Amino acid sequence: QVQLVESGGGLVEPGGSLRLSCAASRSIFSINLMGWYRQAPGRQRELVAAITSGGSTNYADSVKGRFTISIDNAKNTVYLQMNSLKPDDTAVYYCNALVIAEPGNYWGQGTQVTVSS
């Protein structure tokens, strides 16, 4: 089992920045893949960014060059740094952890990000 707790969402103006945090209940070394997904009203949940236990990253085309995913292994925390935010980035952002060996696919409760002037 992995419990995930997100934080850092909020209201920001277009062009602004936010950093989301996802704290895991156990060592991230034991998790194969961690990712951030988002879901806007009326739309399907989509992958925003992912990072493997080895540090390889993957980003949705819509956020490349603006968002950065990173891990702090000492804190068992994954971050999503979001810069140059746009109104289209407005959504509930969810943290995800994939453990292949269990197998287990775990989700956090979500955090709202609203980009608006």
N, C-alpha and C positions, 0 to 999 in steps of 0.2 A: 504494500500500500504506500501511496505517496499523497500527502496533503499539500496543496498549493494555495498560497495566499497572495493575491495581487494587491498592489497599491500604486498610487501615483497618478491616477486619472483626475480629470477635472475639466474646467472650461478655459480655453485659451483662444486668443485672437489668431486669425490667419497670419502665417509667417512666424508664429511663436514656436516654443519648444516645450516638451514634457518628457519626463523619464518615468517609465513604468518599472516596477519591481515585482518579482515573483519569488517568494521564499518557499523553498521545498522543505519537507519534514525529514528528509534524510539526505545523505551525501549525493551530490550531483554526479559523482564518479560512477554511481550505480545506475544511472539513468542514461539510456542510449541516445535519446534525442529530446531536446526541449524546444518548444516553439511558442510563438505568439500568433494567435488567430484573432480575427475581428468579425463582428456581425453587425451590419447596419439594418435599420428597420426595413422589412420587406425584401431583404437580400439573404443569400446563403452565407454561412460562415466560411471565411476564406483564410488561407495561410498568409501571414504577413512576413514572418521571418522565423528561421529555425537554426539551431546550432547543435552539433553532435558533441559527444563527450570528448572527442578529439579536437574540437575547436573549429571544425568546418562549418561554414555558414551558407545560408540560402535565403534569398529575399524575393518577394513578389516584385514584378517589374514596376508596379505603381509606387513603390517606396524606395527603390534603389537610389542610393546617393543621398537619401534624406534620413533614413532610419538605420540604426546600428544595434545589433543584438550582441550581448556579451555575458560572460559568466564570472562570478566571484566565487570560486570553489570554497574558500574559507568561510563564507557566509551562506553557502548553499543557495545562492540567489542568482537569478537570471534577470538581466535588465534589457529594456528596449528604450534606447534614446531616440526620440522623435524630434526632428528639426524641420523647419520650413513647412509647418503643418498647413493643411488645406481643409476647407469645409468637407471635402469628400473623405477625409480621414475620420470623420465623426462616426463613432460606432462603440459598441461594447467590446473591449479587448479581453481575450481569455488566454491564460497561460495553459500550456499542455506539456505533459511528460509521458514519454513512451519508454516502457521497459520491456524489451523483447523477450527476455528469459522467463517472465512470470506467467503469461504475458499480461501486460497492464497498460491501459491508456487512460491517463488521469487528467482531469480538468479543474481549474480554479473556478471561483465564483463569478469572475468577470469584474472589470472596472470600466466605468463610462468615460469616454473621451469625447468632448464636444468642442469643435472648432468653429467659432462664430464671432462676428464683430458686434 
